[in-house]
């Protein structure tokens, strides 16, 4: 078991709040065949509820108040020091409400994942569910992608599509999307940590032999 654990990628999850997707990543990492372990949960908010949840799960935590640093890059260099101290291989953003500088992104090129509550490249930015309803789309969803300096861009690893129902509000649609976020984020991390996923241009390829489905389409409720 110790030999298996030593081969698993060490993952840091970055949060600013409760870390809803953090919980799904932790749960997946406890499976015997999962190729990654959650080694650290780091937040830019000292009182982020997700920190206590991670501690209860026996995971190391760190909190760095971004307001206590002179600038964005100074804060990120402090984060980088903490990640290095914990020998982190991969970073997963899970509700981390900070725009990252090109310097920090470059440190983790091809090794940092983000989840976005829309089917990218549509609806980058905030208020994705409200905008989808305003536009009258019939399909909405979520995306896990590699992080690049441009916001909500980068090669797409996995997506989930959900139907937009006639009676949907932003809250009901968002809840349906969140359920699928919890499905595809562990899937994407598994593909990256195992080495099955690799980037060619702006595409993520996994090879013809993979048994994973990169597009999750749930049955309408």
ABEGO torsion letter per residue (X at the ends): XAAAAAABBBBBBBBABAGAAAAAAAAAAABAABABBBABBBBABAABAAAAAAAAAGBBBBBBBAAABABAAAAAAAAAAAAAAAGBABBBBBGBBBBBBAAAAAAABGABBBBBBBBOABGBEBGAAAAAAAAGBABBEBBBBBBBABBGBEBBABBBBBBBBAABBAAAAAAAAAAAAAAAAAAAAAAAAAGABBBBEABBBAEAABABBABBBBBBX
